[in-house]
């Protein structure tokens, strides 16, 4: 079984430690946002304006771009 050990020294590295520990929660949060953006366009009703629809699409594209630029994945 593989093991990864991450060490942080001192209070000044507390933010880095918290970021490392919260990575999965951040990933899940972005996954939820992506799913919400998908649902806003996929199941959009006739009352949604073209501008609103396009804004949702643009946000989703930007989210994917940021994730890809950082060599990350929501899979």
N, CA, C and O atoms as a CHARMM CRD file, in Angstrom:
* protein
*
  300
    1    1 UNK  N      0.84000  -1.18100   0.00000 PROA 1      0.00000
    2    1 UNK  CA     0.00000   0.00000   0.00000 PROA 1      0.00000
    3    1 UNK  C      0.88800   1.24800   0.00000 PROA 1      0.00000
    4    1 UNK  O      1.84100   1.33500   0.77400 PROA 1      0.00000
    5    2 UNK  N      0.57800   2.19200  -0.85200 PROA 2      0.00000
    6    2 UNK  CA     1.33900   3.43300  -0.94300 PROA 2      0.00000
    7    2 UNK  C      0.94400   4.37900   0.17800 PROA 2      0.00000
    8    2 UNK  O     -0.17500   4.34000   0.69000 PROA 2      0.00000
    9    3 UNK  N      1.88700   5.22000   0.53900 PROA 3      0.00000
   10    3 UNK  CA     1.64300   6.17800   1.60100 PROA 3      0.00000
   11    3 UNK  C      2.25700   7.50500   1.19000 PROA 3      0.00000
   12    3 UNK  O      3.36800   7.55100   0.66100 PROA 3      0.00000
   13    4 UNK  N      1.53100   8.57600   1.43500 PROA 4      0.00000
   14    4 UNK  CA     2.03900   9.91900   1.18100 PROA 4      0.00000
   15    4 UNK  C      2.05900  10.65200   2.51200 PROA 4      0.00000
   16    4 UNK  O      1.06000  10.68500   3.23100 PROA 4      0.00000
   17    5 UNK  N      3.19000  11.23000   2.82600 PROA 5      0.00000
   18    5 UNK  CA     3.32600  11.98200   4.06600 PROA 5      0.00000
   19    5 UNK  C      3.61200  13.43200   3.69600 PROA 5      0.00000
   20    5 UNK  O      4.54600  13.73000   2.95200 PROA 5      0.00000
   21    6 UNK  N      2.78900  14.32100   4.23000 PROA 6      0.00000
   22    6 UNK  CA     2.96400  15.75300   4.00400 PROA 6      0.00000
   23    6 UNK  C      3.25200  16.37700   5.36600 PROA 6      0.00000
   24    6 UNK  O      2.48600  16.19200   6.31100 PROA 6      0.00000
   25    7 UNK  N      4.34300  17.10500   5.46500 PROA 7      0.00000
   26    7 UNK  CA     4.71200  17.73100   6.72900 PROA 7      0.00000
   27    7 UNK  C      4.66100  19.24500   6.59900 PROA 7      0.00000
   28    7 UNK  O      5.10900  19.81900   5.60700 PROA 7      0.00000
   29    8 UNK  N      4.10300  19.87400   7.62500 PROA 8      0.00000
   30    8 UNK  CA     4.05900  21.32700   7.70700 PROA 8      0.00000
   31    8 UNK  C      4.63100  21.72500   9.05900 PROA 8      0.00000
   32    8 UNK  O      4.28400  21.13800  10.08400 PROA 8      0.00000
   33    9 UNK  N      5.49700  22.71300   9.06200 PROA 9      0.00000
   34    9 UNK  CA     6.14700  23.15300  10.29100 PROA 9      0.00000
   35    9 UNK  C      5.61300  24.51700  10.71300 PROA 9      0.00000
   36    9 UNK  O      5.65600  25.48400   9.95200 PROA 9      0.00000
   37   10 UNK  N      5.12200  24.56700  11.91100 PROA 10     0.00000
   38   10 UNK  CA     4.77700  25.84300  12.50800 PROA 10     0.00000
   39   10 UNK  C      3.44800  26.42500  12.08100 PROA 10     0.00000
   40   10 UNK  O      2.81300  25.99100  11.12000 PROA 10     0.00000
   41   11 UNK  N      3.07000  27.40900  12.83000 PROA 11     0.00000
   42   11 UNK  CA     1.79400  28.08700  12.61800 PROA 11     0.00000
   43   11 UNK  C      1.78400  28.84800  11.29500 PROA 11     0.00000
   44   11 UNK  O      0.73300  28.98500  10.66900 PROA 11     0.00000
   45   12 UNK  N      2.94400  29.34200  10.86400 PROA 12     0.00000
   46   12 UNK  CA     2.99500  30.11800   9.61900 PROA 12     0.00000
   47   12 UNK  C      2.63400  29.27900   8.39900 PROA 12     0.00000
   48   12 UNK  O      2.31900  29.83300   7.34700 PROA 12     0.00000
   49   13 UNK  N      2.67300  27.95700   8.51900 PROA 13     0.00000
   50   13 UNK  CA     2.28300  27.08400   7.41300 PROA 13     0.00000
   51   13 UNK  C      0.89000  26.48500   7.60800 PROA 13     0.00000
   52   13 UNK  O      0.50800  25.56100   6.89000 PROA 13     0.00000
   53   14 UNK  N      0.14100  26.99700   8.56200 PROA 14     0.00000
   54   14 UNK  CA    -1.19400  26.46000   8.85800 PROA 14     0.00000
   55   14 UNK  C     -2.13100  26.58600   7.66000 PROA 14     0.00000
   56   14 UNK  O     -2.91900  25.67800   7.39600 PROA 14     0.00000
   57   15 UNK  N     -2.05500  27.69400   6.93700 PROA 15     0.00000
   58   15 UNK  CA    -2.91400  27.86900   5.75800 PROA 15     0.00000
   59   15 UNK  C     -2.58800  26.83700   4.68100 PROA 15     0.00000
   60   15 UNK  O     -3.48900  26.30400   4.03300 PROA 15     0.00000
   61   16 UNK  N     -1.30200  26.55600   4.49200 PROA 16     0.00000
   62   16 UNK  CA    -0.90000  25.54300   3.51500 PROA 16     0.00000
   63   16 UNK  C     -1.39500  24.16100   3.92900 PROA 16     0.00000
   64   16 UNK  O     -1.84000  23.37600   3.09200 PROA 16     0.00000
   65   17 UNK  N     -1.31600  23.87400   5.21300 PROA 17     0.00000
   66   17 UNK  CA    -1.79900  22.58300   5.71300 PROA 17     0.00000
   67   17 UNK  C     -3.30100  22.46000   5.50100 PROA 17     0.00000
   68   17 UNK  O     -3.78500  21.41400   5.06900 PROA 17     0.00000
   69   18 UNK  N     -4.03400  23.51400   5.80000 PROA 18     0.00000
   70   18 UNK  CA    -5.49000  23.48500   5.63200 PROA 18     0.00000
   71   18 UNK  C     -5.83600  23.31800   4.15900 PROA 18     0.00000
   72   18 UNK  O     -6.75300  22.56400   3.83200 PROA 18     0.00000
   73   19 UNK  N     -5.13600  23.99400   3.26800 PROA 19     0.00000
   74   19 UNK  CA    -5.39300  23.86000   1.82900 PROA 19     0.00000
   75   19 UNK  C     -5.14300  22.42800   1.36500 PROA 19     0.00000
   76   19 UNK  O     -5.90800  21.89100   0.56500 PROA 19     0.00000
   77   20 UNK  N     -4.07800  21.81200   1.86300 PROA 20     0.00000
   78   20 UNK  CA    -3.77900  20.42700   1.47900 PROA 20     0.00000
   79   20 UNK  C     -4.85600  19.47400   1.97300 PROA 20     0.00000
   80   20 UNK  O     -5.24300  18.54800   1.26100 PROA 20     0.00000
   81   21 UNK  N     -5.33300  19.69500   3.17300 PROA 21     0.00000
   82   21 UNK  CA    -6.35300  18.81800   3.74900 PROA 21     0.00000
   83   21 UNK  C     -7.72500  19.01800   3.11500 PROA 21     0.00000
   84   21 UNK  O     -8.53000  18.08800   3.06400 PROA 21     0.00000
   85   22 UNK  N     -7.99300  20.23000   2.63200 PROA 22     0.00000
   86   22 UNK  CA    -9.31200  20.54500   2.07100 PROA 22     0.00000
   87   22 UNK  C     -9.40100  20.32900   0.56700 PROA 22     0.00000
   88   22 UNK  O    -10.42800  20.65800  -0.02800 PROA 22     0.00000
   89   23 UNK  N     -8.37800  19.79500  -0.06200 PROA 23     0.00000
   90   23 UNK  CA    -8.35600  19.64600  -1.51800 PROA 23     0.00000
   91   23 UNK  C     -9.55300  18.90700  -2.07800 PROA 23     0.00000
   92   23 UNK  O    -10.12900  19.33600  -3.07800 PROA 23     0.00000
   93   24 UNK  N     -9.93800  17.80400  -1.45500 PROA 24     0.00000
   94   24 UNK  CA   -11.07100  17.02700  -1.95100 PROA 24     0.00000
   95   24 UNK  C    -12.37600  17.80400  -1.82500 PROA 24     0.00000
   96   24 UNK  O    -13.25100  17.70100  -2.68500 PROA 24     0.00000
   97   25 UNK  N    -12.50700  18.58200  -0.75000 PROA 25     0.00000
   98   25 UNK  CA   -13.71300  19.39100  -0.58400 PROA 25     0.00000
   99   25 UNK  C    -13.79100  20.48800  -1.64900 PROA 25     0.00000
  100   25 UNK  O    -14.87000  20.78800  -2.16100 PROA 25     0.00000
  101   26 UNK  N    -12.64900  21.07900  -1.97500 PROA 26     0.00000
  102   26 UNK  CA   -12.62100  22.08100  -3.04300 PROA 26     0.00000
  103   26 UNK  C    -13.01300  21.45400  -4.37700 PROA 26     0.00000
  104   26 UNK  O    -13.79100  22.03100  -5.13500 PROA 26     0.00000
  105   27 UNK  N    -12.47200  20.27600  -4.65700 PROA 27     0.00000
  106   27 UNK  CA   -12.80200  19.58400  -5.90400 PROA 27     0.00000
  107   27 UNK  C    -14.29300  19.30000  -5.97600 PROA 27     0.00000
  108   27 UNK  O    -14.92500  19.52900  -7.00700 PROA 27     0.00000
  109   28 UNK  N    -14.84800  18.80800  -4.89200 PROA 28     0.00000
  110   28 UNK  CA   -16.27500  18.48900  -4.87900 PROA 28     0.00000
  111   28 UNK  C    -17.12100  19.75800  -5.03100 PROA 28     0.00000
  112   28 UNK  O    -18.15000  19.73700  -5.70600 PROA 28     0.00000
  113   29 UNK  N    -16.69900  20.84400  -4.41700 PROA 29     0.00000
  114   29 UNK  CA   -17.42900  22.10700  -4.53600 PROA 29     0.00000
  115   29 UNK  C    -17.45400  22.59200  -5.98000 PROA 29     0.00000
  116   29 UNK  O    -18.49100  23.03900  -6.47100 PROA 29     0.00000
  117   30 UNK  N    -16.31300  22.50600  -6.66000 PROA 30     0.00000
  118   30 UNK  CA   -16.26200  22.91300  -8.06600 PROA 30     0.00000
  119   30 UNK  C    -17.06600  21.96300  -8.94000 PROA 30     0.00000
  120   30 UNK  O    -17.68300  22.39000  -9.91500 PROA 30     0.00000
  121   31 UNK  N    -17.06400  20.67500  -8.60000 PROA 31     0.00000
  122   31 UNK  CA   -17.87400  19.70200  -9.33100 PROA 31     0.00000
  123   31 UNK  C    -19.35700  20.05000  -9.19100 PROA 31     0.00000
  124   31 UNK  O    -20.09900  20.00700 -10.17200 PROA 31     0.00000
  125   32 UNK  N    -19.79100  20.39700  -7.96900 PROA 32     0.00000
  126   32 UNK  CA   -21.18500  20.78700  -7.74800 PROA 32     0.00000
  127   32 UNK  C    -21.54200  22.03700  -8.54800 PROA 32     0.00000
  128   32 UNK  O    -22.61900  22.10700  -9.14000 PROA 32     0.00000
  129   33 UNK  N    -20.64800  23.02100  -8.57000 PROA 33     0.00000
  130   33 UNK  CA   -20.88700  24.23500  -9.35300 PROA 33     0.00000
  131   33 UNK  C    -21.02300  23.89700 -10.82800 PROA 33     0.00000
  132   33 UNK  O    -21.91900  24.40800 -11.49900 PROA 33     0.00000
  133   34 UNK  N    -20.14900  23.04600 -11.33900 PROA 34     0.00000
  134   34 UNK  CA   -20.21600  22.63100 -12.73500 PROA 34     0.00000
  135   34 UNK  C    -21.53900  21.92900 -13.03200 PROA 34     0.00000
  136   34 UNK  O    -22.16200  22.18900 -14.06200 PROA 34     0.00000
  137   35 UNK  N    -21.96500  21.04700 -12.14200 PROA 35     0.00000
  138   35 UNK  CA   -23.23700  20.34200 -12.33200 PROA 35     0.00000
  139   35 UNK  C    -24.40800  21.31700 -12.33300 PROA 35     0.00000
  140   35 UNK  O    -25.34400  21.16700 -13.11800 PROA 35     0.00000
  141   36 UNK  N    -24.35700  22.31100 -11.46000 PROA 36     0.00000
  142   36 UNK  CA   -25.42100  23.31500 -11.41300 PROA 36     0.00000
  143   36 UNK  C    -25.45200  24.11200 -12.71900 PROA 36     0.00000
  144   36 UNK  O    -26.52400  24.36500 -13.26900 PROA 36     0.00000
  145   37 UNK  N    -24.28300  24.50400 -13.21100 PROA 37     0.00000
  146   37 UNK  CA   -24.23100  25.23800 -14.47600 PROA 37     0.00000
  147   37 UNK  C    -24.77100  24.38600 -15.62200 PROA 37     0.00000
  148   37 UNK  O    -25.47900  24.89600 -16.49100 PROA 37     0.00000
  149   38 UNK  N    -24.44700  23.10100 -15.63200 PROA 38     0.00000
  150   38 UNK  CA   -24.98400  22.20200 -16.65700 PROA 38     0.00000
  151   38 UNK  C    -26.50100  22.17100 -16.58400 PROA 38     0.00000
  152   38 UNK  O    -27.17700  22.27500 -17.60800 PROA 38     0.00000
  153   39 UNK  N    -27.03800  22.02800 -15.38100 PROA 39     0.00000
  154   39 UNK  CA   -28.49800  21.92300 -15.23700 PROA 39     0.00000
  155   39 UNK  C    -29.19900  23.21100 -15.64700 PROA 39     0.00000
  156   39 UNK  O    -30.32300  23.16800 -16.14600 PROA 39     0.00000
  157   40 UNK  N    -28.55100  24.35700 -15.44400 PROA 40     0.00000
  158   40 UNK  CA   -29.16500  25.63100 -15.81400 PROA 40     0.00000
  159   40 UNK  C    -29.32900  25.76400 -17.32100 PROA 40     0.00000
  160   40 UNK  O    -30.23900  26.44700 -17.79100 PROA 40     0.00000
  161   41 UNK  N    -28.45100  25.11300 -18.08000 PROA 41     0.00000
  162   41 UNK  CA   -28.55500  25.19200 -19.54100 PROA 41     0.00000
  163   41 UNK  C    -29.28000  23.98500 -20.12100 PROA 41     0.00000
  164   41 UNK  O    -30.08100  24.12300 -21.04600 PROA 41     0.00000
  165   42 UNK  N    -29.00300  22.81400 -19.58500 PROA 42     0.00000
  166   42 UNK  CA   -29.60400  21.59400 -20.13000 PROA 42     0.00000
  167   42 UNK  C    -31.11200  21.55400 -19.90000 PROA 42     0.00000
  168   42 UNK  O    -31.86800  21.10700 -20.76300 PROA 42     0.00000
  169   43 UNK  N    -31.53800  22.02000 -18.74300 PROA 43     0.00000
  170   43 UNK  CA   -32.96000  21.97000 -18.39800 PROA 43     0.00000
  171   43 UNK  C    -33.59000  23.35800 -18.35100 PROA 43     0.00000
  172   43 UNK  O    -34.57500  23.57900 -17.64600 PROA 43     0.00000
  173   44 UNK  N    -33.01500  24.28800 -19.10900 PROA 44     0.00000
  174   44 UNK  CA   -33.53100  25.65600 -19.12600 PROA 44     0.00000
  175   44 UNK  C    -34.93500  25.68400 -19.71900 PROA 44     0.00000
  176   44 UNK  O    -35.22000  25.03000 -20.72200 PROA 44     0.00000
  177   45 UNK  N    -35.79400  26.45300 -19.07900 PROA 45     0.00000
  178   45 UNK  CA   -37.15000  26.57100 -19.61900 PROA 45     0.00000
  179   45 UNK  C    -37.20400  27.70500 -20.63400 PROA 45     0.00000
  180   45 UNK  O    -36.21500  28.40100 -20.86500 PROA 45     0.00000
  181   46 UNK  N    -38.36000  27.87400 -21.22500 PROA 46     0.00000
  182   46 UNK  CA   -38.52000  28.87500 -22.28100 PROA 46     0.00000
  183   46 UNK  C    -38.44200  30.30600 -21.75500 PROA 46     0.00000
  184   46 UNK  O    -38.28300  31.24600 -22.53300 PROA 46     0.00000
  185   47 UNK  N    -38.55200  30.47200 -20.44300 PROA 47     0.00000
  186   47 UNK  CA   -38.54200  31.81300 -19.86500 PROA 47     0.00000
  187   47 UNK  C    -37.13600  32.39100 -19.72900 PROA 47     0.00000
  188   47 UNK  O    -36.97900  33.59500 -19.52800 PROA 47     0.00000
  189   48 UNK  N    -36.12400  31.54900 -19.83600 PROA 48     0.00000
  190   48 UNK  CA   -34.75100  32.03000 -19.68400 PROA 48     0.00000
  191   48 UNK  C    -34.34800  32.81400 -20.93500 PROA 48     0.00000
  192   48 UNK  O    -34.59100  32.37800 -22.06000 PROA 48     0.00000
  193   49 UNK  N    -33.73500  33.96600 -20.72100 PROA 49     0.00000
  194   49 UNK  CA   -33.33100  34.79100 -21.86100 PROA 49     0.00000
  195   49 UNK  C    -32.06900  34.21700 -22.50300 PROA 49     0.00000
  196   49 UNK  O    -31.32800  33.45000 -21.88700 PROA 49     0.00000
  197   50 UNK  N    -31.85000  34.60500 -23.74200 PROA 50     0.00000
  198   50 UNK  CA   -30.63400  34.17500 -24.44000 PROA 50     0.00000
  199   50 UNK  C    -29.38400  34.68000 -23.71800 PROA 50     0.00000
  200   50 UNK  O    -28.37700  33.97600 -23.63800 PROA 50     0.00000
  201   51 UNK  N    -29.45800  35.90400 -23.19400 PROA 51     0.00000
  202   51 UNK  CA   -28.31300  36.46100 -22.47200 PROA 51     0.00000
  203   51 UNK  C    -27.99100  35.64300 -21.22200 PROA 51     0.00000
  204   51 UNK  O    -26.82400  35.39000 -20.92600 PROA 51     0.00000
  205   52 UNK  N    -29.02400  35.23400 -20.49700 PROA 52     0.00000
  206   52 UNK  CA   -28.82300  34.42800 -19.29200 PROA 52     0.00000
  207   52 UNK  C    -28.25000  33.07200 -19.65700 PROA 52     0.00000
  208   52 UNK  O    -27.30700  32.60100 -19.02200 PROA 52     0.00000
  209   53 UNK  N    -28.81200  32.44500 -20.67200 PROA 53     0.00000
  210   53 UNK  CA   -28.32100  31.14100 -21.13400 PROA 53     0.00000
  211   53 UNK  C    -26.85000  31.24300 -21.53000 PROA 53     0.00000
  212   53 UNK  O    -26.03400  30.40300 -21.15100 PROA 53     0.00000
  213   54 UNK  N    -26.52700  32.27500 -22.29000 PROA 54     0.00000
  214   54 UNK  CA   -25.14300  32.46700 -22.73900 PROA 54     0.00000
  215   54 UNK  C    -24.20100  32.74400 -21.56900 PROA 54     0.00000
  216   54 UNK  O    -23.04400  32.32400 -21.59100 PROA 54     0.00000
  217   55 UNK  N    -24.69100  33.44800 -20.54600 PROA 55     0.00000
  218   55 UNK  CA   -23.87100  33.72000 -19.36100 PROA 55     0.00000
  219   55 UNK  C    -23.54200  32.42100 -18.62600 PROA 55     0.00000
  220   55 UNK  O    -22.41100  32.22600 -18.18100 PROA 55     0.00000
  221   56 UNK  N    -24.53300  31.53100 -18.49700 PROA 56     0.00000
  222   56 UNK  CA   -24.27800  30.23000 -17.87600 PROA 56     0.00000
  223   56 UNK  C    -23.24700  29.44000 -18.68200 PROA 56     0.00000
  224   56 UNK  O    -22.33500  28.84400 -18.10900 PROA 56     0.00000
  225   57 UNK  N    -23.39000  29.43500 -19.98800 PROA 57     0.00000
  226   57 UNK  CA   -22.44400  28.72100 -20.85500 PROA 57     0.00000
  227   57 UNK  C    -21.03800  29.30400 -20.73400 PROA 57     0.00000
  228   57 UNK  O    -20.05400  28.56800 -20.66400 PROA 57     0.00000
  229   58 UNK  N    -20.95500  30.63100 -20.71000 PROA 58     0.00000
  230   58 UNK  CA   -19.65600  31.28900 -20.60200 PROA 58     0.00000
  231   58 UNK  C    -18.99000  30.96400 -19.26100 PROA 58     0.00000
  232   58 UNK  O    -17.78100  30.73500 -19.20500 PROA 58     0.00000
  233   59 UNK  N    -19.77400  30.94700 -18.19000 PROA 59     0.00000
  234   59 UNK  CA   -19.23000  30.59900 -16.86800 PROA 59     0.00000
  235   59 UNK  C    -18.71500  29.16700 -16.85900 PROA 59     0.00000
  236   59 UNK  O    -17.64200  28.89400 -16.32000 PROA 59     0.00000
  237   60 UNK  N    -19.46100  28.26700 -17.44300 PROA 60     0.00000
  238   60 UNK  CA   -19.04300  26.86100 -17.47700 PROA 60     0.00000
  239   60 UNK  C    -17.76500  26.69700 -18.30600 PROA 60     0.00000
  240   60 UNK  O    -16.86300  25.95600 -17.91700 PROA 60     0.00000
  241   61 UNK  N    -17.69000  27.38600 -19.44100 PROA 61     0.00000
  242   61 UNK  CA   -16.48300  27.32200 -20.26600 PROA 61     0.00000
  243   61 UNK  C    -15.27600  27.88500 -19.51800 PROA 61     0.00000
  244   61 UNK  O    -14.18000  27.33000 -19.59500 PROA 61     0.00000
  245   62 UNK  N    -15.47800  28.98400 -18.79900 PROA 62     0.00000
  246   62 UNK  CA   -14.38200  29.59200 -18.03900 PROA 62     0.00000
  247   62 UNK  C    -13.92900  28.66800 -16.91300 PROA 62     0.00000
  248   62 UNK  O    -12.73100  28.54200 -16.65900 PROA 62     0.00000
  249   63 UNK  N    -14.87400  28.02300 -16.24100 PROA 63     0.00000
  250   63 UNK  CA   -14.53800  27.07200 -15.19000 PROA 63     0.00000
  251   63 UNK  C    -13.69000  25.93000 -15.75000 PROA 63     0.00000
  252   63 UNK  O    -12.67100  25.56400 -15.16500 PROA 63     0.00000
  253   64 UNK  N    -14.11400  25.37100 -16.88300 PROA 64     0.00000
  254   64 UNK  CA   -13.34100  24.29200 -17.52100 PROA 64     0.00000
  255   64 UNK  C    -11.94300  24.77600 -17.91500 PROA 64     0.00000
  256   64 UNK  O    -10.96100  24.05400 -17.74000 PROA 64     0.00000
  257   65 UNK  N    -11.85600  25.99200 -18.44400 PROA 65     0.00000
  258   65 UNK  CA   -10.57000  26.55500 -18.85600 PROA 65     0.00000
  259   65 UNK  C     -9.62200  26.68800 -17.65700 PROA 65     0.00000
  260   65 UNK  O     -8.45100  26.31600 -17.74100 PROA 65     0.00000
  261   66 UNK  N    -10.13200  27.21800 -16.55200 PROA 66     0.00000
  262   66 UNK  CA    -9.30800  27.39000 -15.35200 PROA 66     0.00000
  263   66 UNK  C     -8.82900  26.03800 -14.83500 PROA 66     0.00000
  264   66 UNK  O     -7.65900  25.87700 -14.48700 PROA 66     0.00000
  265   67 UNK  N     -9.73400  25.07600 -14.78900 PROA 67     0.00000
  266   67 UNK  CA    -9.38500  23.73700 -14.30700 PROA 67     0.00000
  267   67 UNK  C     -8.33000  23.10500 -15.21100 PROA 67     0.00000
  268   67 UNK  O     -7.35300  22.53700 -14.72400 PROA 67     0.00000
  269   68 UNK  N     -8.52300  23.20100 -16.51600 PROA 68     0.00000
  270   68 UNK  CA    -7.55500  22.63100 -17.46800 PROA 68     0.00000
  271   68 UNK  C     -6.20500  23.33900 -17.40700 PROA 68     0.00000
  272   68 UNK  O     -5.16000  22.69200 -17.47500 PROA 68     0.00000
  273   69 UNK  N     -6.22400  24.67100 -17.27900 PROA 69     0.00000
  274   69 UNK  CA    -4.97100  25.43100 -17.20600 PROA 69     0.00000
  275   69 UNK  C     -4.14000  25.04600 -15.98200 PROA 69     0.00000
  276   69 UNK  O     -2.91800  25.19100 -15.98100 PROA 69     0.00000
  277   70 UNK  N     -4.80500  24.56200 -14.95600 PROA 70     0.00000
  278   70 UNK  CA    -4.11800  24.15200 -13.73000 PROA 70     0.00000
  279   70 UNK  C     -3.87100  22.64800 -13.67500 PROA 70     0.00000
  280   70 UNK  O     -3.54500  22.09000 -12.62700 PROA 70     0.00000
  281   71 UNK  N     -4.03700  22.00300 -14.83900 PROA 71     0.00000
  282   71 UNK  CA    -3.82000  20.54900 -14.95400 PROA 71     0.00000
  283   71 UNK  C     -4.63100  19.75500 -13.93700 PROA 71     0.00000
  284   71 UNK  O     -4.13300  18.81300 -13.32200 PROA 71     0.00000
  285   72 UNK  N     -5.89000  20.15600 -13.77400 PROA 72     0.00000
  286   72 UNK  CA    -6.80500  19.48100 -12.85400 PROA 72     0.00000
  287   72 UNK  C     -7.93300  18.84400 -13.63600 PROA 72     0.00000
  288   72 UNK  O     -8.06900  19.05400 -14.84100 PROA 72     0.00000
  289   73 UNK  N     -8.73500  18.06900 -12.94200 PROA 73     0.00000
  290   73 UNK  CA    -9.87100  17.39400 -13.56200 PROA 73     0.00000
  291   73 UNK  C    -10.98300  17.26200 -12.53600 PROA 73     0.00000
  292   73 UNK  O    -10.72200  17.10000 -11.34400 PROA 73     0.00000
  293   74 UNK  N    -12.21200  17.33000 -12.99700 PROA 74     0.00000
  294   74 UNK  CA   -13.35500  17.11400 -12.10700 PROA 74     0.00000
  295   74 UNK  C    -13.83200  15.67600 -12.14500 PROA 74     0.00000
  296   74 UNK  O    -14.79600  15.32200 -11.46500 PROA 74     0.00000
  297   75 UNK  N    -13.16500  14.83900 -12.93700 PROA 75     0.00000
  298   75 UNK  CA   -13.54400  13.42500 -13.01600 PROA 75     0.00000
  299   75 UNK  C    -13.12700  12.67200 -11.77600 PROA 75     0.00000
  300   75 UNK  O    -13.36700  11.46900 -11.67500 PROA 75     0.00000
